[in-house]
């Protein structure tokens, strides 16, 4: 059930069971289980040196608002319900101490809305994460990108419940 903008009541209006169901019960239920998804890739991903890698996501932990497809545009989370969302991602790199690692989220194929970077550590499964609050209209979408410039091909590790992961949850209208 979708969220319904509450009605403005006037003096003399009659409160009906239908009004209570639409404006109170249904909205409480919607806000108790807001649109959200968390998706991931079940396999390691090869990341060439100095190339932006669009991370595909072949599996879903949950998706309450048909925000992700594992077959059509599996790299995207698409917002079917407008609102302010917390979006974020995490991934872990193979060990290599050279260069930097970057993770960023792009909106509608153009604008980076959040980015995080770190230097290579030489430690296996070196994690990096980024998140932000952002308002999305219905049909806006986000994509997850990774970048590294170690001088060689690195692997984005497939780690249970950790890498690569991508999520969104609606926090307000």
Residue frames as qw, qx, qy, qz and C-alpha x, y, z in Angstrom:
[[0.000, 0.889, 0.458, 0.000, 0.00, 0.00, 0.00],
 [0.418, 0.472, -0.029, 0.776, 1.37, 3.45, -0.86],
 [0.218, -0.347, -0.424, 0.807, 1.72, 6.38, 1.49],
 [0.047, 0.757, 0.537, 0.370, -1.24, 8.80, 1.32],
 [0.150, 0.287, -0.202, 0.924, -0.70, 12.49, 2.07],
 [0.083, -0.430, -0.759, 0.482, -2.77, 13.22, 5.17],
 [0.006, -0.713, -0.542, -0.445, -6.01, 15.08, 4.70],
 [0.051, 0.111, -0.298, 0.947, -6.52, 18.58, 6.06],
 [0.145, -0.547, -0.820, 0.084, -9.64, 18.48, 8.18],
 [0.110, -0.370, -0.073, -0.919, -12.15, 21.30, 8.44],
 [0.283, 0.041, 0.617, -0.733, -14.61, 22.07, 11.18],
 [0.714, 0.244, 0.182, -0.631, -17.70, 19.93, 10.71],
 [0.513, 0.364, -0.729, -0.269, -15.97, 17.19, 8.63],
 [0.909, -0.242, 0.143, -0.308, -17.14, 13.69, 9.52],
 [0.070, -0.544, 0.836, 0.024, -14.42, 11.21, 10.43],
 [0.912, 0.106, -0.125, -0.376, -15.16, 7.84, 8.83],
 [0.856, -0.273, 0.421, 0.123, -13.66, 4.39, 9.18],
 [0.769, 0.522, 0.166, 0.329, -12.39, 4.71, 5.60],
 [0.120, 0.913, -0.222, 0.319, -10.58, 7.96, 6.52],
 [0.603, -0.657, 0.443, -0.090, -8.98, 6.33, 9.56],
 [0.909, 0.048, 0.363, 0.198, -7.86, 3.37, 7.46],
 [0.630, 0.676, 0.088, 0.373, -6.44, 5.51, 4.64],
 [0.125, 0.857, -0.205, 0.455, -4.83, 8.34, 6.58],
 [0.482, -0.672, 0.482, -0.290, -3.85, 6.61, 9.79],
 [0.892, -0.158, 0.422, -0.027, -3.70, 2.80, 9.63],
 [0.840, 0.478, 0.116, 0.228, -2.24, 2.54, 6.10],
 [0.258, 0.854, -0.295, 0.342, 0.31, 5.32, 6.65],
 [0.556, -0.634, 0.505, -0.182, 1.45, 3.82, 9.96],
 [0.926, 0.042, 0.364, 0.085, 1.89, 0.45, 8.22],
 [0.648, 0.708, -0.046, 0.277, 3.79, 2.09, 5.33],
 [0.009, 0.848, -0.410, 0.335, 6.16, 3.92, 7.69],
 [0.757, -0.450, 0.457, -0.126, 6.69, 0.77, 9.77],
 [0.759, 0.023, 0.554, 0.341, 7.98, -1.00, 6.66],
 [0.239, 0.814, -0.131, -0.513, 9.31, 1.73, 4.35],
 [0.824, 0.555, -0.112, 0.026, 10.62, 1.06, 0.84],
 [0.334, -0.740, 0.576, 0.095, 14.07, -0.47, 1.13],
 [0.952, 0.277, -0.128, 0.019, 16.46, -2.87, -0.52],
 [0.359, -0.700, 0.595, 0.160, 19.89, -4.35, 0.03],
 [0.896, 0.438, -0.039, -0.059, 21.60, -6.03, -2.90],
 [0.446, -0.653, 0.567, 0.231, 24.97, -7.64, -3.49],
 [0.657, 0.508, -0.514, -0.215, 27.15, -9.52, -5.93],
 [0.930, -0.301, 0.181, -0.114, 27.74, -13.15, -5.06],
 [0.889, 0.166, 0.064, 0.423, 31.09, -13.39, -6.87],
 [0.430, -0.548, 0.139, 0.704, 34.36, -11.48, -6.82],
 [0.477, 0.859, 0.185, -0.010, 34.72, -8.72, -9.44],
 [0.691, 0.006, 0.160, 0.705, 37.88, -7.95, -11.39],
 [0.037, 0.968, 0.137, -0.207, 38.81, -4.24, -11.39],
 [0.708, 0.433, 0.050, 0.555, 41.32, -3.06, -13.99],
 [0.449, -0.350, -0.140, 0.810, 43.83, -0.38, -13.09],
 [0.022, -0.308, 0.056, 0.949, 42.65, 3.25, -13.43],
 [0.243, -0.246, -0.684, -0.642, 39.19, 2.34, -14.77],
 [0.491, -0.098, 0.350, -0.792, 35.81, 3.20, -13.25],
 [0.163, -0.069, -0.977, -0.119, 34.08, -0.14, -12.64],
 [0.603, -0.214, -0.068, -0.766, 30.27, -0.22, -12.62],
 [0.137, -0.151, 0.932, -0.301, 29.46, -2.84, -9.98],
 [0.601, -0.165, -0.541, -0.565, 26.70, -5.26, -10.95],
 [0.363, -0.212, 0.684, -0.597, 24.57, -6.80, -8.22],
 [0.435, 0.042, -0.798, -0.416, 23.24, -10.27, -8.97],
 [0.425, -0.341, -0.825, 0.153, 21.47, -11.04, -5.67],
 [0.301, -0.611, -0.037, -0.731, 19.07, -9.47, -3.18],
 [0.136, -0.014, -0.812, 0.568, 18.98, -9.69, 0.60],
 [0.156, 0.620, 0.695, -0.328, 15.60, -7.93, 0.53],
 [0.017, 0.073, 0.355, 0.932, 13.63, -5.57, -1.70],
 [0.144, 0.462, 0.748, -0.453, 10.27, -4.32, -0.41],
 [0.323, 0.736, 0.185, -0.566, 9.40, -1.92, -3.27],
 [0.791, 0.447, 0.335, 0.249, 10.67, -3.55, -6.53],
 [0.063, -0.940, 0.213, 0.259, 13.71, -1.27, -6.47],
 [0.130, -0.581, 0.751, 0.287, 16.16, -3.77, -7.99],
 [0.926, 0.289, -0.009, -0.241, 16.20, -6.40, -10.70],
 [0.624, -0.432, 0.592, 0.272, 18.81, -9.14, -11.00],
 [0.641, 0.302, 0.603, 0.365, 18.21, -9.31, -14.77],
 [0.298, 0.799, 0.282, 0.440, 17.33, -5.81, -16.06],
 [0.082, 0.786, -0.249, 0.559, 19.88, -3.14, -15.08],
 [0.817, -0.398, -0.385, 0.161, 21.29, -5.25, -12.21],
 [0.493, 0.123, -0.260, 0.821, 23.72, -2.42, -11.42],
 [0.152, -0.425, -0.059, -0.890, 20.88, -0.09, -10.38],
 [0.048, -0.464, -0.755, 0.460, 18.65, 0.66, -7.45],
 [0.067, -0.375, -0.417, -0.825, 15.61, 2.47, -8.88],
 [0.105, 0.172, 0.583, -0.787, 13.34, 4.48, -6.59],
 [0.108, -0.438, -0.786, -0.423, 9.71, 3.59, -7.24],
 [0.312, -0.838, -0.446, 0.047, 8.52, 5.75, -4.33],
 [0.253, 0.710, -0.147, 0.640, 9.77, 9.35, -4.07],
 [0.634, -0.766, -0.102, -0.031, 11.33, 10.48, -0.81],
 [0.009, -0.805, 0.563, -0.187, 14.51, 11.02, 1.16],
 [0.982, -0.022, -0.189, 0.023, 16.61, 7.86, 1.32],
 [0.424, -0.694, 0.567, 0.130, 19.73, 6.72, 3.09],
 [0.889, 0.431, -0.152, -0.009, 21.83, 5.10, 0.36],
 [0.333, -0.746, 0.576, 0.044, 25.13, 3.38, 0.89],
 [0.898, 0.342, -0.276, -0.011, 27.56, 0.78, -0.28],
 [0.477, -0.685, 0.548, 0.056, 30.56, -1.18, 0.90],
 [0.903, 0.373, -0.210, 0.027, 33.19, -3.30, -0.77],
 [0.644, -0.626, 0.393, 0.196, 36.53, -4.86, 0.05],
 [0.527, 0.740, -0.402, -0.117, 39.66, -4.90, -2.11],
 [0.948, 0.017, -0.171, 0.268, 42.30, -7.58, -2.50],
 [0.573, -0.690, 0.083, 0.434, 45.66, -6.91, -0.85],
 [0.589, 0.469, 0.136, 0.644, 47.90, -4.35, -2.55],
 [0.387, -0.627, -0.250, 0.629, 49.63, -1.39, -0.88],
 [0.273, -0.028, 0.330, 0.903, 50.00, 0.76, -4.01],
 [0.098, -0.338, -0.486, -0.800, 47.70, 3.56, -5.13],
 [0.330, 0.002, 0.403, -0.854, 44.26, 4.55, -3.95],
 [0.015, -0.359, -0.925, -0.126, 40.81, 2.98, -3.75],
 [0.268, 0.044, 0.045, -0.961, 37.59, 4.88, -4.44],
 [0.067, 0.452, 0.889, 0.022, 33.92, 4.01, -4.06],
 [0.170, 0.170, 0.051, -0.969, 31.18, 6.32, -5.31],
 [0.305, 0.519, 0.789, -0.124, 27.45, 6.38, -5.95],
 [0.009, -0.059, 0.378, 0.924, 26.11, 8.10, -9.05],
 [0.386, 0.491, 0.583, -0.519, 22.53, 9.36, -9.54],
 [0.611, 0.693, 0.267, -0.273, 20.71, 9.01, -12.88],
 [0.830, 0.328, 0.220, 0.392, 23.90, 8.17, -14.77],
 [0.318, 0.806, -0.024, 0.499, 25.44, 11.60, -14.24],
 [0.141, -0.787, 0.305, -0.518, 26.11, 13.07, -10.79],
 [0.536, 0.006, -0.734, 0.417, 28.19, 11.60, -8.00],
 [0.466, -0.732, -0.167, -0.468, 26.21, 12.07, -4.82],
 [0.644, -0.696, 0.316, -0.046, 28.77, 10.56, -2.44],
 [0.743, 0.483, -0.415, 0.206, 32.37, 9.40, -2.74],
 [0.656, -0.695, 0.294, 0.007, 34.90, 7.92, -0.35],
 [0.706, 0.553, -0.411, 0.165, 38.56, 7.15, -0.96],
 [0.713, -0.630, 0.301, 0.064, 41.43, 5.54, 0.89],
 [0.234, 0.686, -0.674, -0.143, 44.97, 4.43, 0.13],
 [0.864, 0.087, -0.491, -0.066, 45.98, 0.84, -0.48],
 [0.550, -0.694, 0.381, -0.266, 47.06, -0.91, 2.71],
 [0.321, 0.420, -0.849, 0.003, 48.45, -4.24, 1.56],
 [0.367, -0.032, 0.801, -0.472, 45.90, -5.94, 3.81],
 [0.075, -0.214, -0.893, -0.390, 43.57, -8.52, 2.26],
 [0.168, -0.666, -0.712, -0.148, 39.91, -7.49, 2.02],
 [0.198, -0.132, -0.188, 0.953, 40.68, -3.82, 2.67],
 [0.096, 0.687, 0.720, -0.023, 37.15, -2.37, 3.21],
 [0.039, -0.037, 0.063, 0.997, 35.73, 0.94, 2.04],
 [0.043, 0.626, 0.778, -0.044, 32.19, 2.29, 2.43],
 [0.005, -0.055, -0.081, -0.995, 30.19, 5.40, 1.57],
 [0.038, -0.610, -0.792, 0.019, 26.69, 6.61, 2.43],
 [0.005, -0.024, 0.008, -1.000, 24.53, 9.71, 2.19],
 [0.274, 0.588, 0.651, -0.395, 21.01, 11.05, 2.62],
 [0.012, -0.128, 0.470, 0.874, 19.47, 12.26, -0.63],
 [0.563, 0.419, 0.382, -0.601, 16.04, 13.08, -2.01],
 [0.139, -0.051, 0.838, 0.525, 14.97, 10.98, -5.01],
 [0.602, 0.224, -0.045, -0.765, 11.98, 11.41, -7.29],
 [0.843, 0.143, 0.498, -0.146, 10.12, 8.32, -8.48],
 [0.845, 0.509, 0.099, 0.135, 12.15, 6.61, -11.25],
 [0.046, 0.851, -0.515, 0.092, 15.48, 8.17, -10.21],
 [0.982, -0.052, -0.147, 0.107, 18.20, 5.55, -9.89],
 [0.260, -0.831, 0.492, 0.027, 21.64, 5.09, -8.36],
 [0.905, 0.301, -0.274, 0.124, 24.64, 3.03, -9.42],
 [0.671, -0.669, 0.262, 0.181, 27.70, 1.88, -7.51],
 [0.652, 0.678, -0.283, 0.187, 31.20, 2.45, -8.92],
 [0.763, -0.540, 0.180, 0.306, 34.64, 1.37, -7.79],
 [0.504, 0.807, -0.242, 0.189, 38.04, 2.69, -8.89],
 [0.750, -0.554, 0.215, 0.291, 41.60, 1.78, -8.07],
 [0.500, 0.819, -0.270, 0.077, 44.99, 2.85, -9.40],
 [0.764, -0.526, 0.357, 0.110, 47.39, 0.31, -7.93],
 [0.096, 0.641, -0.662, -0.375, 49.12, -0.28, -11.26],
 [0.092, 0.074, -0.973, -0.199, 47.60, -3.74, -11.68],
 [0.579, -0.333, -0.517, -0.536, 44.27, -5.56, -11.76],
 [0.141, -0.171, 0.749, -0.625, 42.72, -5.94, -8.30],
 [0.325, -0.348, -0.851, -0.221, 39.76, -7.95, -7.07],
 [0.460, -0.345, 0.196, -0.795, 36.69, -6.67, -5.30],
 [0.046, 0.078, -0.973, 0.211, 36.16, -9.52, -2.87],
 [0.621, -0.354, -0.442, -0.541, 32.86, -11.34, -2.45],
 [0.138, 0.107, -0.786, 0.593, 32.49, -11.45, 1.34],
 [0.278, -0.533, -0.795, -0.077, 29.34, -12.65, 3.06],
 [0.227, -0.866, -0.442, 0.065, 27.18, -9.67, 4.09],
 [0.415, -0.683, 0.071, 0.597, 30.07, -7.25, 3.49],
 [0.022, 0.615, -0.440, -0.654, 31.30, -6.93, -0.10],
 [0.009, 0.118, 0.085, 0.989, 30.10, -5.79, -2.51],
 [0.031, -0.594, -0.764, 0.251, 26.87, -4.53, -0.93],
 [0.025, -0.191, -0.220, -0.956, 24.55, -1.67, -2.01],
 [0.124, -0.521, -0.808, 0.246, 21.46, -0.45, -0.13],
 [0.127, -0.302, -0.110, -0.938, 18.72, 2.16, 0.12],
 [0.194, -0.512, -0.801, 0.243, 16.03, 2.80, 2.72],
 [0.075, -0.669, -0.278, -0.685, 13.40, 5.56, 2.67],
 [0.333, -0.197, -0.596, 0.704, 13.58, 7.69, 5.80],
 [0.153, 0.552, 0.396, -0.718, 11.01, 10.41, 4.99],
 [0.511, 0.720, 0.469, 0.014, 8.74, 11.85, 2.30]]
